[in-house]
Amino acid sequence: MREMSTIENEHPPCSHLSDGVSVRLDWQYHDLAHASDDAILEITKAYPRTLELYNLLLNDKRTRALWDMAAYVTIGEMGLNDHGQAHAQVVAANALRMAEILTGNGVALDVERSGAGDRDDAMLVMLAAAMLHDIGNQIHREGHEAYGLILVAPLLERSLPQIYSDESKRHTMPSFILSAIATHDLSPLPVTMEAAIVAVADGTDMTQGRGRAVFELGKVDSHSLSALAVQEVVIEEGGATPIDITALIENPAGVFQVENILVPKVMGSYLREYVTVRVCSLGDDSPFGECVVWRNGHFEEEWPREKEAPR
């Protein structure tokens, strides 16, 4: 049986996990995590090894404790956004979604291109890296990528033999996974397409639900206020580029979040030629047109103000 907590929408913020420490999450973010779980399960129907690893991670008490502590340290002790299981599931769902769009448009993944494995193996690499990329935060935010590598390696040594009978894949897949974890904050830069996808997916998790917990704990700055302005992030197949990532914001403060979190990860990775970043206002008092798009190093109106935006 898959281990995952549940919550009713009318309930106050609750703990997403029951192992280890208690971490309070905004119910809206909790619901986003469950929606992400549904998306992962739907996508991985076509990738049995990826699905098997996902269930192994969710049912592993050690892994759940690592997520708990990462969330506790970042939210409770450092006043940062969630970096636990909920964040991991949102990132994983968005990474798999982008990977499906990219491969559907002929973009090659390194696991396949190198001959190390097939599409299922490539998806497993991204799922694992996305789900485990931030557990190093339980030690400290500074250097969390390196700490994460130390913590993730034994998890992979325990779980991958349950999936792969091929010894070469048991040794090769961790290399791709650890590389993606090490580079998810672009320091150093990703060296595989899988790693680039995970890095950008990490940057897409910036909705108001994720930021509300630290705001209610008293952190009021440009990051927390801008996060509260982002209502939703939509990832879909694009027109000019294979992927469109659109942030729907309630007020102009949300532009800061997109420009400082998501845009650098897109522009600093292999995905810069495959992704269009857009911000669309849900408010009537927007200082810009209905939508702005990132072009030439800044946001520009997507359609001239005097013209009606396409439907």
Secondary structure as GFF3:
##gff-version 3
##sequence-region A 1 311
A	DSSP	beta_strand	14	15	.	.	.	ID=ss1
A	DSSP	beta_strand	24	25	.	.	.	ID=ss2
A	DSSP	alpha_helix	27	43	.	.	.	ID=ss3
A	DSSP	three_ten_helix	44	46	.	.	.	ID=ss4
A	DSSP	alpha_helix	48	58	.	.	.	ID=ss5
A	DSSP	alpha_helix	61	71	.	.	.	ID=ss6
A	DSSP	pi_helix	72	77	.	.	.	ID=ss7
A	DSSP	alpha_helix	85	104	.	.	.	ID=ss8
A	DSSP	alpha_helix	110	113	.	.	.	ID=ss9
A	DSSP	alpha_helix	119	132	.	.	.	ID=ss10
A	DSSP	three_ten_helix	135	138	.	.	.	ID=ss11
A	DSSP	alpha_helix	144	159	.	.	.	ID=ss12
A	DSSP	three_ten_helix	160	162	.	.	.	ID=ss13
A	DSSP	alpha_helix	167	182	.	.	.	ID=ss14
A	DSSP	alpha_helix	193	204	.	.	.	ID=ss15
A	DSSP	alpha_helix	208	216	.	.	.	ID=ss16
A	DSSP	alpha_helix	222	229	.	.	.	ID=ss17
A	DSSP	beta_strand	230	237	.	.	.	ID=ss18
A	DSSP	beta_strand	243	249	.	.	.	ID=ss19
A	DSSP	alpha_helix	254	257	.	.	.	ID=ss20
A	DSSP	pi_helix	258	262	.	.	.	ID=ss21
A	DSSP	alpha_helix	263	267	.	.	.	ID=ss22
A	DSSP	three_ten_helix	270	273	.	.	.	ID=ss23
A	DSSP	beta_strand	275	281	.	.	.	ID=ss24
A	DSSP	beta_strand	291	295	.	.	.	ID=ss25
A	DSSP	beta_strand	298	301	.	.	.	ID=ss26
###
